[in-house]
Amino acid sequence: MSVSRPTLVLAPMRGVTTLYYRQAFVQHFAGLDCVMAPFIPTVSAERINPKLLKEVLPENNGDLPLIPQLISNNADDFVQMAVALADLGYDEVNLNMGCPHKPIRKKRRGSGLLPHPDLVEALLDPICARSPIKVSVKVRLGVADKSELLKLVPVLNRFPLSEIIVHPRTAEQMYDGSVDLDAFAEVVAALTLPVCYNGDIGSLAFYQNVQHRFPAIHRFMLGRGLLANPFLCEEIKGIDSSVEHIQRITAFHDDLVGRYEAVLHGDYSVLGKMKEFWIYQTRHLSNGSKMFKKLKKAQRLSTYKEIVCEFLSAAEWVRPV
Ligand SMILES: Cc1cc2nc3c(=O)[nH]c(=O)nc-3n(C[C@H](O)[C@H](O)[C@H](O)COP(=O)(O)O)c2cc1C
């Protein structure tokens, strides 16, 4: 049995794991080792500015190590952005080759690069030669065909990439169906680079299953499952808390809503963010689906807060299995 402690990374989720979410999360929950910020599309050097980099400015982020992520198919722009990130103090940048959204992949960015080993090689060659900081890559199994990533592996192996984060679904699956651990096993066997597992880790049992099957993997990225069960990293690391689950979720929620109220203008924007928050956070509440139905209809922040208060005071935590 492996005794080494895993490295647990918060997955980037654009619009959801915002800097405000990340700031609040680490105040209330332990066990994360690192966070990856949602992707920033690369732009040409003269258009790089603090507004574009706001999500990753060190003053907006705490002590937990952060890896910025870029989405790009332009090596020059990527390298210039990597230079800007190096100036901010970062020592690693991630290239998103997994985004499944059609408009992105049609432009051969995100997962749209996966079926094109020649394009990936032409992109990584100058990036790896000129980036002043380490480069890692986040991938899926392919667009429609699960063997695409396997065909890309010999290209990836040729570069000194610091890590390959694999989410074993195709882009066409989006987030549906299950992750393919057999396909993941084939990719792991073929890669000579360090691998991080990502996908569907939502309970201690699921994590242990992946960990037992792949004892050589020590890095795990957690997204939706951690958002639904924010205690998961603590459970994985065996960190105990004496404070009751619903009480901790309530404190986290109140903190987050306060942060959004301080920076967003008007009820509508804050409600938009908080409704997205509850898509995940209601999953393990005994009255979660009723609560979500009701709060989706709220038009005013005051009504929303009354609904949250009413439901949370009656909620019970349903342990994920
Ligand atoms: C709303 C949403 C936004 C996402 N944004 C990003 C992103 O900016 N960059 C990225 O690499 N992946 C993004 N992802 C994918 C997640 O990082 C992760 O790979 C995926 O959710 C699978 O992991 P999970 O099952 O632990 O959630 C996003 C996923 C969702 C649902």
The ligand as an SDF file (V2000), in Angstrom:
LIG
                    3D

 31 33  0  0  0  0  0  0  0  0999 V2000
  -18.2960   24.9020  -15.4710 C   0  0  0  0  0  0  0  0  0  0  0  0
  -16.9840   24.2660  -15.8130 C   0  0  0  0  0  0  0  0  0  0  0  0
  -15.9110   25.0620  -16.1800 C   0  0  0  0  0  0  0  0  0  0  0  0
  -14.6610   24.4740  -16.5040 C   0  0  0  0  0  0  0  0  0  0  0  0
  -13.5960   25.2790  -16.8330 N   0  0  0  0  0  0  0  0  0  0  0  0
  -12.3980   24.7010  -17.1120 C   0  0  0  0  0  0  0  0  0  0  0  0
  -11.2430   25.4990  -17.3970 C   0  0  0  0  0  0  0  0  0  0  0  0
  -11.2540   26.7480  -17.3690 O   0  0  0  0  0  0  0  0  0  0  0  0
  -10.0750   24.8510  -17.6970 N   0  0  0  0  0  0  0  0  0  0  0  0
   -9.9820   23.4750  -17.6960 C   0  0  0  0  0  0  0  0  0  0  0  0
   -8.9160   22.9390  -17.9610 O   0  0  0  0  0  0  0  0  0  0  0  0
  -11.0470   22.7160  -17.4010 N   0  0  0  0  0  0  0  0  0  0  0  0
  -12.2340   23.2900  -17.0980 C   0  0  0  0  0  0  0  0  0  0  0  0
  -13.2730   22.4980  -16.7390 N   0  0  0  0  0  0  0  0  0  0  0  0
  -13.0590   21.0330  -16.5830 C   0  0  0  0  0  0  0  0  0  0  0  0
  -12.6240   20.7040  -15.1360 C   0  0  0  0  0  0  0  0  0  0  0  0
  -11.3960   21.3220  -14.8090 O   0  0  0  0  0  0  0  0  0  0  0  0
  -12.4440   19.1940  -14.9540 C   0  0  0  0  0  0  0  0  0  0  0  0
  -11.5000   18.7370  -15.8720 O   0  0  0  0  0  0  0  0  0  0  0  0
  -13.7540   18.4370  -15.1730 C   0  0  0  0  0  0  0  0  0  0  0  0
  -14.8160   19.0500  -14.4890 O   0  0  0  0  0  0  0  0  0  0  0  0
  -13.6030   16.9670  -14.7410 C   0  0  0  0  0  0  0  0  0  0  0  0
  -13.2050   16.8910  -13.3900 O   0  0  0  0  0  0  0  0  0  0  0  0
  -14.2980   16.6430  -12.2080 P   0  0  0  0  0  0  0  0  0  0  0  0
  -15.0670   15.3940  -12.5880 O   0  0  0  0  0  0  0  0  0  0  0  0
  -13.4660   16.4740  -10.9750 O   0  0  0  0  0  0  0  0  0  0  0  0
  -15.2090   17.8410  -12.1880 O   0  0  0  0  0  0  0  0  0  0  0  0
  -14.5180   23.0590  -16.4360 C   0  0  0  0  0  0  0  0  0  0  0  0
  -15.6030   22.2700  -16.0470 C   0  0  0  0  0  0  0  0  0  0  0  0
  -16.8180   22.8480  -15.7370 C   0  0  0  0  0  0  0  0  0  0  0  0
  -17.9670   21.9550  -15.3160 C   0  0  0  0  0  0  0  0  0  0  0  0
  1  2  1  0
  2  3  1  0
  2 30  2  0
  3  4  2  0
  4  5  1  0
  4 28  1  0
  5  6  2  0
  6  7  1  0
  6 13  1  0
  7  8  2  0
  7  9  1  0
  9 10  1  0
 10 11  2  0
 10 12  1  0
 12 13  2  0
 13 14  1  0
 14 15  1  0
 14 28  1  0
 15 16  1  0
 16 17  1  0
 16 18  1  0
 18 19  1  0
 18 20  1  0
 20 21  1  0
 20 22  1  0
 22 23  1  0
 23 24  1  0
 24 25  2  0
 24 26  1  0
 24 27  1  0
 28 29  2  0
 29 30  1  0
 30 31  1  0
M  END
$$$$
